[in-house]
């Protein structure tokens, strides 16, 4: 049984990638991030955002951080 969600490790990783690629303000923040950790830092400190609009934590422990860094590199 596959545990992937739309090609991502899980729903949480997919959800964050979706928001990064489909919300202009989040996308603009992601453009300047050096990696996913930097993106999370900006979201949590500068923009005081802990969650996506769907309530997935930017730093959820189940995330595929490597894949999310790849998502940022592809922007």
N, CA, C and O atoms as a Tripos MOL2 file, in Angstrom:
@<TRIPOS>MOLECULE
protein
  300   299    75     0     0
PROTEIN
NO_CHARGES

@<TRIPOS>ATOM
      1 N           0.8380   -1.1980    0.0000 N.3       1 UNK1
      2 CA          0.0000    0.0000    0.0000 C.3       1 UNK1
      3 C           0.8750    1.2510    0.0000 C.2       1 UNK1
      4 O           1.7670    1.3880    0.8370 O.2       1 UNK1
      5 N           0.6240    2.1490   -0.9250 N.am      2 UNK2
      6 CA          1.3910    3.3910   -1.0300 C.3       2 UNK2
      7 C           0.8920    4.4000   -0.0100 C.2       2 UNK2
      8 O          -0.3100    4.5490    0.2080 O.2       2 UNK2
      9 N           1.8370    5.0850    0.6090 N.am      3 UNK3
     10 CA          1.4650    6.1270    1.5590 C.3       3 UNK3
     11 C           1.6920    7.5140    0.9720 C.2       3 UNK3
     12 O           1.5400    8.5200    1.6660 O.2       3 UNK3
     13 N           2.0570    7.5650   -0.3130 N.am      4 UNK4
     14 CA          2.2990    8.8510   -0.9470 C.3       4 UNK4
     15 C           0.9850    9.6050   -1.1660 C.2       4 UNK4
     16 O          -0.0960    9.0210   -1.2360 O.2       4 UNK4
     17 N           1.1300   10.9220   -1.2710 N.am      5 UNK5
     18 CA         -0.0260   11.7780   -1.5000 C.3       5 UNK5
     19 C           0.2900   12.6680   -2.6860 C.2       5 UNK5
     20 O           1.0970   13.5900   -2.5730 O.2       5 UNK5
     21 N          -0.3340   12.4020   -3.8180 N.am      6 UNK6
     22 CA         -0.1160   13.1740   -5.0480 C.3       6 UNK6
     23 C           1.3670   13.3170   -5.3810 C.2       6 UNK6
     24 O           1.8110   14.3860   -5.8010 O.2       6 UNK6
     25 N           2.1290   12.2430   -5.1940 N.am      7 UNK7
     26 CA          3.5480   12.2500   -5.5190 C.3       7 UNK7
     27 C           4.4570   12.7390   -4.4140 C.2       7 UNK7
     28 O           5.6750   12.7590   -4.5900 O.2       7 UNK7
     29 N           3.9090   13.1290   -3.2920 N.am      8 UNK8
     30 CA          4.6990   13.5930   -2.1460 C.3       8 UNK8
     31 C           4.6540   12.5480   -1.0420 C.2       8 UNK8
     32 O           3.8050   11.6580   -1.0530 O.2       8 UNK8
     33 N           5.5680   12.6600   -0.0930 N.am      9 UNK9
     34 CA          5.6670   11.7000    1.0120 C.3       9 UNK9
     35 C           4.3520   11.5670    1.7700 C.2       9 UNK9
     36 O           3.9690   10.4650    2.1630 O.2       9 UNK9
     37 N           3.6590   12.6880    1.9760 N.am     10 UNK10
     38 CA          2.4210   12.6740    2.7540 C.3      10 UNK10
     39 C           1.6110   13.9270    2.4510 C.2      10 UNK10
     40 O           2.0620   14.8170    1.7290 O.2      10 UNK10
     41 N           0.4230   13.9810    3.0070 N.am     11 UNK11
     42 CA         -0.4810   15.1250    2.8060 C.3      11 UNK11
     43 C           0.1650   16.4280    3.2380 C.2      11 UNK11
     44 O           0.0450   17.4370    2.5430 O.2      11 UNK11
     45 N           0.8470   16.4220    4.3710 N.am     12 UNK12
     46 CA          1.4270   17.6530    4.9190 C.3      12 UNK12
     47 C           2.4530   18.2590    3.9590 C.2      12 UNK12
     48 O           2.4440   19.4650    3.7120 O.2      12 UNK12
     49 N           3.3330   17.4170    3.4220 N.am     13 UNK13
     50 CA          4.3420   17.9140    2.4750 C.3      13 UNK13
     51 C           3.6710   18.4340    1.2120 C.2      13 UNK13
     52 O           4.0250   19.5010    0.7100 O.2      13 UNK13
     53 N           2.7070   17.6840    0.7010 N.am     14 UNK14
     54 CA          1.9680   18.1210   -0.4850 C.3      14 UNK14
     55 C           1.2650   19.4510   -0.2370 C.2      14 UNK14
     56 O           1.3050   20.3400   -1.0870 O.2      14 UNK14
     57 N           0.6220   19.5940    0.9200 N.am     15 UNK15
     58 CA         -0.1260   20.8070    1.2260 C.3      15 UNK15
     59 C           0.7820   22.0290    1.2330 C.2      15 UNK15
     60 O           0.4260   23.0710    0.6830 O.2      15 UNK15
     61 N           1.9360   21.9080    1.8430 N.am     16 UNK16
     62 CA          2.8580   23.0450    1.8860 C.3      16 UNK16
     63 C           3.3730   23.3710    0.4860 C.2      16 UNK16
     64 O           3.4350   24.5420    0.1100 O.2      16 UNK16
     65 N           3.7410   22.3580   -0.2840 N.am     17 UNK17
     66 CA          4.1880   22.5970   -1.6560 C.3      17 UNK17
     67 C           3.0900   23.2770   -2.4690 C.2      17 UNK17
     68 O           3.3660   24.1670   -3.2730 O.2      17 UNK17
     69 N           1.8640   22.8600   -2.2600 N.am     18 UNK18
     70 CA          0.7260   23.4690   -2.9500 C.3      18 UNK18
     71 C           0.6130   24.9540   -2.6250 C.2      18 UNK18
     72 O           0.4480   25.7760   -3.5270 O.2      18 UNK18
     73 N           0.7010   25.3000   -1.3490 N.am     19 UNK19
     74 CA          0.5900   26.7070   -0.9570 C.3      19 UNK19
     75 C           1.7650   27.5260   -1.4740 C.2      19 UNK19
     76 O           1.5840   28.6650   -1.9050 O.2      19 UNK19
     77 N           2.9600   26.9610   -1.4340 N.am     20 UNK20
     78 CA          4.1280   27.6930   -1.9460 C.3      20 UNK20
     79 C           3.9430   28.0210   -3.4260 C.2      20 UNK20
     80 O           4.2760   29.1220   -3.8660 O.2      20 UNK20
     81 N           3.4220   27.0830   -4.1820 N.am     21 UNK21
     82 CA          3.2940   27.2730   -5.6310 C.3      21 UNK21
     83 C           2.0340   27.9900   -6.0710 C.2      21 UNK21
     84 O           1.9390   28.3970   -7.2290 O.2      21 UNK21
     85 N           1.0590   28.1600   -5.1820 N.am     22 UNK22
     86 CA         -0.2290   28.6940   -5.6200 C.3      22 UNK22
     87 C          -0.7310   29.9160   -4.8680 C.2      22 UNK22
     88 O          -1.8330   30.3910   -5.1420 O.2      22 UNK22
     89 N           0.0360   30.4280   -3.9420 N.am     23 UNK23
     90 CA         -0.3510   31.6390   -3.2270 C.3      23 UNK23
     91 C           0.7340   32.6820   -3.4760 C.2      23 UNK23
     92 O           1.8930   32.4710   -3.1210 O.2      23 UNK23
     93 N           0.3670   33.7880   -4.0770 N.am     24 UNK24
     94 CA          1.3580   34.7780   -4.4970 C.3      24 UNK24
     95 C           2.2290   35.2920   -3.3530 C.2      24 UNK24
     96 O           3.4430   35.4120   -3.5200 O.2      24 UNK24
     97 N           1.6470   35.5930   -2.2110 N.am     25 UNK25
     98 CA          2.4470   36.1330   -1.1090 C.3      25 UNK25
     99 C           3.3960   35.0770   -0.5420 C.2      25 UNK25
    100 O           4.5420   35.3950   -0.2250 O.2      25 UNK25
    101 N           2.9460   33.8360   -0.4090 N.am     26 UNK26
    102 CA          3.8100   32.7610    0.0720 C.3      26 UNK26
    103 C           4.8870   32.4640   -0.9660 C.2      26 UNK26
    104 O           6.0430   32.2420   -0.6070 O.2      26 UNK26
    105 N           4.5290   32.4560   -2.2280 N.am     27 UNK27
    106 CA          5.4720   32.2360   -3.3170 C.3      27 UNK27
    107 C           6.5870   33.2810   -3.2780 C.2      27 UNK27
    108 O           7.7630   32.9470   -3.4190 O.2      27 UNK27
    109 N           6.2120   34.5380   -3.0860 N.am     28 UNK28
    110 CA          7.2100   35.6110   -3.0540 C.3      28 UNK28
    111 C           8.1800   35.4580   -1.8870 C.2      28 UNK28
    112 O           9.3600   35.7830   -2.0220 O.2      28 UNK28
    113 N           7.7130   34.9790   -0.7690 N.am     29 UNK29
    114 CA          8.6020   34.7040    0.3710 C.3      29 UNK29
    115 C           9.5350   33.5500    0.0140 C.2      29 UNK29
    116 O          10.7340   33.6000    0.2870 O.2      29 UNK29
    117 N           8.9760   32.5230   -0.5940 N.am     30 UNK30
    118 CA          9.7570   31.3370   -0.9540 C.3      30 UNK30
    119 C          10.8460   31.6540   -1.9690 C.2      30 UNK30
    120 O          11.9070   31.0300   -1.9490 O.2      30 UNK30
    121 N          10.6030   32.6070   -2.8480 N.am     31 UNK31
    122 CA         11.5970   32.9630   -3.8600 C.3      31 UNK31
    123 C          12.9310   33.3690   -3.2490 C.2      31 UNK31
    124 O          13.9820   33.1230   -3.8410 O.2      31 UNK31
    125 N          12.9020   33.9790   -2.0860 N.am     32 UNK32
    126 CA         14.1160   34.4920   -1.4720 C.3      32 UNK32
    127 C          14.7120   33.5700   -0.4160 C.2      32 UNK32
    128 O          15.7510   33.8860    0.1630 O.2      32 UNK32
    129 N          14.0730   32.4430   -0.1600 N.am     33 UNK33
    130 CA         14.5760   31.5070    0.8440 C.3      33 UNK33
    131 C          15.7320   30.6970    0.2690 C.2      33 UNK33
    132 O          15.6890   30.2700   -0.8850 O.2      33 UNK33
    133 N          16.7640   30.4920    1.0800 N.am     34 UNK34
    134 CA         17.9160   29.7170    0.6310 C.3      34 UNK34
    135 C          17.6550   28.2170    0.7220 C.2      34 UNK34
    136 O          18.2410   27.4370   -0.0280 O.2      34 UNK34
    137 N          16.7850   27.8160    1.6300 N.am     35 UNK35
    138 CA         16.3660   26.4190    1.7750 C.3      35 UNK35
    139 C          15.0650   26.4150    2.5680 C.2      35 UNK35
    140 O          14.5550   27.4730    2.9380 O.2      35 UNK35
    141 N          14.5300   25.2290    2.8270 N.am     36 UNK36
    142 CA         13.2340   25.1770    3.5040 C.3      36 UNK36
    143 C          13.3150   25.6940    4.9320 C.2      36 UNK36
    144 O          12.3700   26.3260    5.4040 O.2      36 UNK36
    145 N          14.4150   25.4440    5.6340 N.am     37 UNK37
    146 CA         14.5580   25.9700    7.0010 C.3      37 UNK37
    147 C          14.4990   27.4910    7.0110 C.2      37 UNK37
    148 O          13.8780   28.0840    7.8930 O.2      37 UNK37
    149 N          15.1380   28.1210    6.0390 N.am     38 UNK38
    150 CA         15.1070   29.5840    5.9260 C.3      38 UNK38
    151 C          13.6790   30.0650    5.6570 C.2      38 UNK38
    152 O          13.2410   31.0690    6.2190 O.2      38 UNK38
    153 N          12.9680   29.3530    4.8070 N.am     39 UNK39
    154 CA         11.5760   29.6920    4.5120 C.3      39 UNK39
    155 C          10.7230   29.6340    5.7760 C.2      39 UNK39
    156 O           9.9420   30.5480    6.0430 O.2      39 UNK39
    157 N          10.8720   28.5620    6.5540 N.am     40 UNK40
    158 CA         10.1060   28.4070    7.7930 C.3      40 UNK40
    159 C          10.4340   29.5450    8.7560 C.2      40 UNK40
    160 O           9.5370   30.1080    9.3820 O.2      40 UNK40
    161 N          11.7040   29.8800    8.8740 N.am     41 UNK41
    162 CA         12.1100   30.9770    9.7490 C.3      41 UNK41
    163 C          11.4050   32.2730    9.3440 C.2      41 UNK41
    164 O          10.8820   32.9890   10.1980 O.2      41 UNK41
    165 N          11.3900   32.5690    8.0610 N.am     42 UNK42
    166 CA         10.7250   33.7920    7.5830 C.3      42 UNK42
    167 C           9.2250   33.7490    7.8560 C.2      42 UNK42
    168 O           8.6460   34.7430    8.2950 O.2      42 UNK42
    169 N           8.6060   32.6280    7.6050 N.am     43 UNK43
    170 CA          7.1680   32.5170    7.8310 C.3      43 UNK43
    171 C           6.8350   32.6970    9.3040 C.2      43 UNK43
    172 O           5.8650   33.3770    9.6390 O.2      43 UNK43
    173 N           7.6250   32.0960   10.1860 N.am     44 UNK44
    174 CA          7.3180   32.1270   11.6170 C.3      44 UNK44
    175 C           7.7200   33.4340   12.2930 C.2      44 UNK44
    176 O           7.0030   33.9050   13.1760 O.2      44 UNK44
    177 N           8.8220   34.0200   11.9100 N.am     45 UNK45
    178 CA          9.2930   35.2140   12.6110 C.3      45 UNK45
    179 C           8.8420   36.5020   11.9410 C.2      45 UNK45
    180 O           8.2370   37.3590   12.5850 O.2      45 UNK45
    181 N           9.1240   36.6400   10.6810 N.am     46 UNK46
    182 CA          8.7900   37.8870    9.9860 C.3      46 UNK46
    183 C           7.2930   38.0230    9.7530 C.2      46 UNK46
    184 O           6.7300   39.1080    9.8980 O.2      46 UNK46
    185 N           6.6530   36.9210    9.3910 N.am     47 UNK47
    186 CA          5.2380   36.9870    9.0380 C.3      47 UNK47
    187 C           4.3170   36.4010   10.0950 C.2      47 UNK47
    188 O           3.0990   36.3720    9.9210 O.2      47 UNK47
    189 N           4.9090   35.9300   11.2040 N.am     48 UNK48
    190 CA          4.1520   35.3960   12.3400 C.3      48 UNK48
    191 C           3.1110   34.3630   11.9100 C.2      48 UNK48
    192 O           1.9890   34.3420   12.4160 O.2      48 UNK48
    193 N           3.5040   33.5160   10.9750 N.am     49 UNK49
    194 CA          2.6280   32.4650   10.4760 C.3      49 UNK49
    195 C           3.1820   31.1170   10.9130 C.2      49 UNK49
    196 O           4.3320   30.7850   10.6270 O.2      49 UNK49
    197 N           2.3620   30.3510   11.6030 N.am     50 UNK50
    198 CA          2.7820   29.0300   12.0660 C.3      50 UNK50
    199 C           2.2310   27.9030   11.1900 C.2      50 UNK50
    200 O           2.7390   26.7820   11.2100 O.2      50 UNK50
    201 N           1.1850   28.2180   10.4200 N.am     51 UNK51
    202 CA          0.4590   27.1920    9.6740 C.3      51 UNK51
    203 C           0.0680   27.6710    8.2810 C.2      51 UNK51
    204 O          -0.0620   28.8700    8.0330 O.2      51 UNK51
    205 N          -0.1160   26.7100    7.3780 N.am     52 UNK52
    206 CA         -0.7210   27.0290    6.0840 C.3      52 UNK52
    207 C          -2.1760   27.4200    6.3480 C.2      52 UNK52
    208 O          -2.6810   27.1970    7.4490 O.2      52 UNK52
    209 N          -2.8470   27.9910    5.3710 N.am     53 UNK53
    210 CA         -4.2720   28.2700    5.5450 C.3      53 UNK53
    211 C          -5.1090   27.0120    5.8270 C.2      53 UNK53
    212 O          -6.2460   27.1150    6.2880 O.2      53 UNK53
    213 N          -4.5480   25.8290    5.5500 N.am     54 UNK54
    214 CA         -5.2290   24.5660    5.8530 C.3      54 UNK54
    215 C          -4.8080   23.9900    7.2000 C.2      54 UNK54
    216 O          -5.1300   22.8460    7.5230 O.2      54 UNK54
    217 N          -4.0950   24.7810    7.9750 N.am     55 UNK55
    218 CA         -3.6650   24.4180    9.3350 C.3      55 UNK55
    219 C          -2.6120   23.3120    9.4010 C.2      55 UNK55
    220 O          -2.5860   22.5380   10.3580 O.2      55 UNK55
    221 N          -1.7460   23.2350    8.3940 N.am     56 UNK56
    222 CA         -0.5780   22.3520    8.4520 C.3      56 UNK56
    223 C           0.5810   23.2050    8.9370 C.2      56 UNK56
    224 O           0.8570   24.2560    8.3600 O.2      56 UNK56
    225 N           1.2620   22.7690    9.9870 N.am     57 UNK57
    226 CA          2.3830   23.5270   10.5440 C.3      57 UNK57
    227 C           3.5400   23.5620    9.5560 C.2      57 UNK57
    228 O           3.8910   22.5450    8.9580 O.2      57 UNK57
    229 N           4.1290   24.7470    9.3900 N.am     58 UNK58
    230 CA          5.2650   24.8900    8.4850 C.3      58 UNK58
    231 C           6.4220   23.9820    8.9090 C.2      58 UNK58
    232 O           7.2300   23.5680    8.0780 O.2      58 UNK58
    233 N           6.4960   23.6740   10.2090 N.am     59 UNK59
    234 CA          7.5930   22.8450   10.7230 C.3      59 UNK59
    235 C           7.1050   21.4830   11.2340 C.2      59 UNK59
    236 O           7.7280   20.8940   12.1170 O.2      59 UNK59
    237 N           6.0170   20.9950   10.6940 N.am     60 UNK60
    238 CA          5.4750   19.6920   11.0860 C.3      60 UNK60
    239 C           6.5820   18.6340   11.0010 C.2      60 UNK60
    240 O           7.3190   18.5800   10.0170 O.2      60 UNK60
    241 N           6.6910   17.8090   12.0190 N.am     61 UNK61
    242 CA          7.7930   16.8410   12.0790 C.3      61 UNK61
    243 C           7.6840   15.7420   11.0250 C.2      61 UNK61
    244 O           8.6610   15.0340   10.7830 O.2      61 UNK61
    245 N           6.5210   15.5800   10.3910 N.am     62 UNK62
    246 CA          6.3580   14.5330    9.3810 C.3      62 UNK62
    247 C           6.7150   14.9970    7.9720 C.2      62 UNK62
    248 O           6.6550   14.2050    7.0320 O.2      62 UNK62
    249 N           7.0820   16.2590    7.8140 N.am     63 UNK63
    250 CA          7.3780   16.8030    6.4890 C.3      63 UNK63
    251 C           8.6220   16.1830    5.8750 C.2      63 UNK63
    252 O           9.5380   15.7630    6.5820 O.2      63 UNK63
    253 N           8.6400   16.1340    4.5630 N.am     64 UNK64
    254 CA          9.8310   15.7500    3.8060 C.3      64 UNK64
    255 C          10.5840   17.0510    3.5110 C.2      64 UNK64
    256 O          10.3750   17.6780    2.4730 O.2      64 UNK64
    257 N          11.4570   17.4420    4.4320 N.am     65 UNK65
    258 CA         12.1620   18.7240    4.3300 C.3      65 UNK65
    259 C          13.0530   18.7840    3.0910 C.2      65 UNK65
    260 O          13.1940   19.8430    2.4790 O.2      65 UNK65
    261 N          13.6480   17.6700    2.7240 N.am     66 UNK66
    262 CA         14.4970   17.6310    1.5310 C.3      66 UNK66
    263 C          13.6720   17.9320    0.2820 C.2      66 UNK66
    264 O          14.0940   18.7130   -0.5700 O.2      66 UNK66
    265 N          12.5110   17.3190    0.1750 N.am     67 UNK67
    266 CA         11.6400   17.5580   -0.9760 C.3      67 UNK67
    267 C          11.1700   19.0130   -1.0140 C.2      67 UNK67
    268 O          11.0890   19.6080   -2.0880 O.2      67 UNK67
    269 N          10.8620   19.5830    0.1390 N.am     68 UNK68
    270 CA         10.4080   20.9790    0.1650 C.3      68 UNK68
    271 C          11.5290   21.9430   -0.2160 C.2      68 UNK68
    272 O          11.2710   22.9810   -0.8270 O.2      68 UNK68
    273 N          12.7550   21.6140    0.1360 N.am     69 UNK69
    274 CA         13.8870   22.4280   -0.3410 C.3      69 UNK69
    275 C          13.9880   22.3300   -1.8550 C.2      69 UNK69
    276 O          14.2700   23.3270   -2.5190 O.2      69 UNK69
    277 N          13.7620   21.1370   -2.4150 N.am     70 UNK70
    278 CA         13.7460   20.9730   -3.8730 C.3      70 UNK70
    279 C          12.6490   21.8250   -4.5090 C.2      70 UNK70
    280 O          12.8590   22.4320   -5.5600 O.2      70 UNK70
    281 N          11.4820   21.8680   -3.8720 N.am     71 UNK71
    282 CA         10.3850   22.6930   -4.3750 C.3      71 UNK71
    283 C          10.8350   24.1550   -4.4520 C.2      71 UNK71
    284 O          10.5650   24.8390   -5.4380 O.2      71 UNK71
    285 N          11.5120   24.6210   -3.4240 N.am     72 UNK72
    286 CA         11.9870   26.0100   -3.4210 C.3      72 UNK72
    287 C          13.0420   26.2330   -4.4930 C.2      72 UNK72
    288 O          13.0440   27.2760   -5.1470 O.2      72 UNK72
    289 N          13.9270   25.2820   -4.6840 N.am     73 UNK73
    290 CA         14.9860   25.4120   -5.6900 C.3      73 UNK73
    291 C          14.4240   25.4770   -7.1030 C.2      73 UNK73
    292 O          15.0480   26.0560   -7.9930 O.2      73 UNK73
    293 N          13.2550   24.8900   -7.3160 N.am     74 UNK74
    294 CA         12.6390   24.8760   -8.6380 C.3      74 UNK74
    295 C          11.8670   26.1490   -8.9610 C.2      74 UNK74
    296 O          11.4020   26.3150  -10.0890 O.2      74 UNK74
    297 N          11.7250   27.0430   -8.0000 N.am     75 UNK75
    298 CA         10.9660   28.2810   -8.2580 C.3      75 UNK75
    299 C          11.7230   29.2060   -9.1880 C.2      75 UNK75
    300 O          11.2350   30.2890   -9.5120 O.2      75 UNK75
@<TRIPOS>BOND
     1     1     2 1
     2     2     3 1
     3     3     4 2
     4     3     5 am
     5     5     6 1
     6     6     7 1
     7     7     8 2
     8     7     9 am
     9     9    10 1
    10    10    11 1
    11    11    12 2
    12    11    13 am
    13    13    14 1
    14    14    15 1
    15    15    16 2
    16    15    17 am
    17    17    18 1
    18    18    19 1
    19    19    20 2
    20    19    21 am
    21    21    22 1
    22    22    23 1
    23    23    24 2
    24    23    25 am
    25    25    26 1
    26    26    27 1
    27    27    28 2
    28    27    29 am
    29    29    30 1
    30    30    31 1
    31    31    32 2
    32    31    33 am
    33    33    34 1
    34    34    35 1
    35    35    36 2
    36    35    37 am
    37    37    38 1
    38    38    39 1
    39    39    40 2
    40    39    41 am
    41    41    42 1
    42    42    43 1
    43    43    44 2
    44    43    45 am
    45    45    46 1
    46    46    47 1
    47    47    48 2
    48    47    49 am
    49    49    50 1
    50    50    51 1
    51    51    52 2
    52    51    53 am
    53    53    54 1
    54    54    55 1
    55    55    56 2
    56    55    57 am
    57    57    58 1
    58    58    59 1
    59    59    60 2
    60    59    61 am
    61    61    62 1
    62    62    63 1
    63    63    64 2
    64    63    65 am
    65    65    66 1
    66    66    67 1
    67    67    68 2
    68    67    69 am
    69    69    70 1
    70    70    71 1
    71    71    72 2
    72    71    73 am
    73    73    74 1
    74    74    75 1
    75    75    76 2
    76    75    77 am
    77    77    78 1
    78    78    79 1
    79    79    80 2
    80    79    81 am
    81    81    82 1
    82    82    83 1
    83    83    84 2
    84    83    85 am
    85    85    86 1
    86    86    87 1
    87    87    88 2
    88    87    89 am
    89    89    90 1
    90    90    91 1
    91    91    92 2
    92    91    93 am
    93    93    94 1
    94    94    95 1
    95    95    96 2
    96    95    97 am
    97    97    98 1
    98    98    99 1
    99    99   100 2
   100    99   101 am
   101   101   102 1
   102   102   103 1
   103   103   104 2
   104   103   105 am
   105   105   106 1
   106   106   107 1
   107   107   108 2
   108   107   109 am
   109   109   110 1
   110   110   111 1
   111   111   112 2
   112   111   113 am
   113   113   114 1
   114   114   115 1
   115   115   116 2
   116   115   117 am
   117   117   118 1
   118   118   119 1
   119   119   120 2
   120   119   121 am
   121   121   122 1
   122   122   123 1
   123   123   124 2
   124   123   125 am
   125   125   126 1
   126   126   127 1
   127   127   128 2
   128   127   129 am
   129   129   130 1
   130   130   131 1
   131   131   132 2
   132   131   133 am
   133   133   134 1
   134   134   135 1
   135   135   136 2
   136   135   137 am
   137   137   138 1
   138   138   139 1
   139   139   140 2
   140   139   141 am
   141   141   142 1
   142   142   143 1
   143   143   144 2
   144   143   145 am
   145   145   146 1
   146   146   147 1
   147   147   148 2
   148   147   149 am
   149   149   150 1
   150   150   151 1
   151   151   152 2
   152   151   153 am
   153   153   154 1
   154   154   155 1
   155   155   156 2
   156   155   157 am
   157   157   158 1
   158   158   159 1
   159   159   160 2
   160   159   161 am
   161   161   162 1
   162   162   163 1
   163   163   164 2
   164   163   165 am
   165   165   166 1
   166   166   167 1
   167   167   168 2
   168   167   169 am
   169   169   170 1
   170   170   171 1
   171   171   172 2
   172   171   173 am
   173   173   174 1
   174   174   175 1
   175   175   176 2
   176   175   177 am
   177   177   178 1
   178   178   179 1
   179   179   180 2
   180   179   181 am
   181   181   182 1
   182   182   183 1
   183   183   184 2
   184   183   185 am
   185   185   186 1
   186   186   187 1
   187   187   188 2
   188   187   189 am
   189   189   190 1
   190   190   191 1
   191   191   192 2
   192   191   193 am
   193   193   194 1
   194   194   195 1
   195   195   196 2
   196   195   197 am
   197   197   198 1
   198   198   199 1
   199   199   200 2
   200   199   201 am
   201   201   202 1
   202   202   203 1
   203   203   204 2
   204   203   205 am
   205   205   206 1
   206   206   207 1
   207   207   208 2
   208   207   209 am
   209   209   210 1
   210   210   211 1
   211   211   212 2
   212   211   213 am
   213   213   214 1
   214   214   215 1
   215   215   216 2
   216   215   217 am
   217   217   218 1
   218   218   219 1
   219   219   220 2
   220   219   221 am
   221   221   222 1
   222   222   223 1
   223   223   224 2
   224   223   225 am
   225   225   226 1
   226   226   227 1
   227   227   228 2
   228   227   229 am
   229   229   230 1
   230   230   231 1
   231   231   232 2
   232   231   233 am
   233   233   234 1
   234   234   235 1
   235   235   236 2
   236   235   237 am
   237   237   238 1
   238   238   239 1
   239   239   240 2
   240   239   241 am
   241   241   242 1
   242   242   243 1
   243   243   244 2
   244   243   245 am
   245   245   246 1
   246   246   247 1
   247   247   248 2
   248   247   249 am
   249   249   250 1
   250   250   251 1
   251   251   252 2
   252   251   253 am
   253   253   254 1
   254   254   255 1
   255   255   256 2
   256   255   257 am
   257   257   258 1
   258   258   259 1
   259   259   260 2
   260   259   261 am
   261   261   262 1
   262   262   263 1
   263   263   264 2
   264   263   265 am
   265   265   266 1
   266   266   267 1
   267   267   268 2
   268   267   269 am
   269   269   270 1
   270   270   271 1
   271   271   272 2
   272   271   273 am
   273   273   274 1
   274   274   275 1
   275   275   276 2
   276   275   277 am
   277   277   278 1
   278   278   279 1
   279   279   280 2
   280   279   281 am
   281   281   282 1
   282   282   283 1
   283   283   284 2
   284   283   285 am
   285   285   286 1
   286   286   287 1
   287   287   288 2
   288   287   289 am
   289   289   290 1
   290   290   291 1
   291   291   292 2
   292   291   293 am
   293   293   294 1
   294   294   295 1
   295   295   296 2
   296   295   297 am
   297   297   298 1
   298   298   299 1
   299   299   300 2
@<TRIPOS>SUBSTRUCTURE
     1 UNK1         2 RESIDUE 1 A UNK
     2 UNK2         6 RESIDUE 1 A UNK
     3 UNK3        10 RESIDUE 1 A UNK
     4 UNK4        14 RESIDUE 1 A UNK
     5 UNK5        18 RESIDUE 1 A UNK
     6 UNK6        22 RESIDUE 1 A UNK
     7 UNK7        26 RESIDUE 1 A UNK
     8 UNK8        30 RESIDUE 1 A UNK
     9 UNK9        34 RESIDUE 1 A UNK
    10 UNK10       38 RESIDUE 1 A UNK
    11 UNK11       42 RESIDUE 1 A UNK
    12 UNK12       46 RESIDUE 1 A UNK
    13 UNK13       50 RESIDUE 1 A UNK
    14 UNK14       54 RESIDUE 1 A UNK
    15 UNK15       58 RESIDUE 1 A UNK
    16 UNK16       62 RESIDUE 1 A UNK
    17 UNK17       66 RESIDUE 1 A UNK
    18 UNK18       70 RESIDUE 1 A UNK
    19 UNK19       74 RESIDUE 1 A UNK
    20 UNK20       78 RESIDUE 1 A UNK
    21 UNK21       82 RESIDUE 1 A UNK
    22 UNK22       86 RESIDUE 1 A UNK
    23 UNK23       90 RESIDUE 1 A UNK
    24 UNK24       94 RESIDUE 1 A UNK
    25 UNK25       98 RESIDUE 1 A UNK
    26 UNK26      102 RESIDUE 1 A UNK
    27 UNK27      106 RESIDUE 1 A UNK
    28 UNK28      110 RESIDUE 1 A UNK
    29 UNK29      114 RESIDUE 1 A UNK
    30 UNK30      118 RESIDUE 1 A UNK
    31 UNK31      122 RESIDUE 1 A UNK
    32 UNK32      126 RESIDUE 1 A UNK
    33 UNK33      130 RESIDUE 1 A UNK
    34 UNK34      134 RESIDUE 1 A UNK
    35 UNK35      138 RESIDUE 1 A UNK
    36 UNK36      142 RESIDUE 1 A UNK
    37 UNK37      146 RESIDUE 1 A UNK
    38 UNK38      150 RESIDUE 1 A UNK
    39 UNK39      154 RESIDUE 1 A UNK
    40 UNK40      158 RESIDUE 1 A UNK
    41 UNK41      162 RESIDUE 1 A UNK
    42 UNK42      166 RESIDUE 1 A UNK
    43 UNK43      170 RESIDUE 1 A UNK
    44 UNK44      174 RESIDUE 1 A UNK
    45 UNK45      178 RESIDUE 1 A UNK
    46 UNK46      182 RESIDUE 1 A UNK
    47 UNK47      186 RESIDUE 1 A UNK
    48 UNK48      190 RESIDUE 1 A UNK
    49 UNK49      194 RESIDUE 1 A UNK
    50 UNK50      198 RESIDUE 1 A UNK
    51 UNK51      202 RESIDUE 1 A UNK
    52 UNK52      206 RESIDUE 1 A UNK
    53 UNK53      210 RESIDUE 1 A UNK
    54 UNK54      214 RESIDUE 1 A UNK
    55 UNK55      218 RESIDUE 1 A UNK
    56 UNK56      222 RESIDUE 1 A UNK
    57 UNK57      226 RESIDUE 1 A UNK
    58 UNK58      230 RESIDUE 1 A UNK
    59 UNK59      234 RESIDUE 1 A UNK
    60 UNK60      238 RESIDUE 1 A UNK
    61 UNK61      242 RESIDUE 1 A UNK
    62 UNK62      246 RESIDUE 1 A UNK
    63 UNK63      250 RESIDUE 1 A UNK
    64 UNK64      254 RESIDUE 1 A UNK
    65 UNK65      258 RESIDUE 1 A UNK
    66 UNK66      262 RESIDUE 1 A UNK
    67 UNK67      266 RESIDUE 1 A UNK
    68 UNK68      270 RESIDUE 1 A UNK
    69 UNK69      274 RESIDUE 1 A UNK
    70 UNK70      278 RESIDUE 1 A UNK
    71 UNK71      282 RESIDUE 1 A UNK
    72 UNK72      286 RESIDUE 1 A UNK
    73 UNK73      290 RESIDUE 1 A UNK
    74 UNK74      294 RESIDUE 1 A UNK
    75 UNK75      298 RESIDUE 1 A UNK
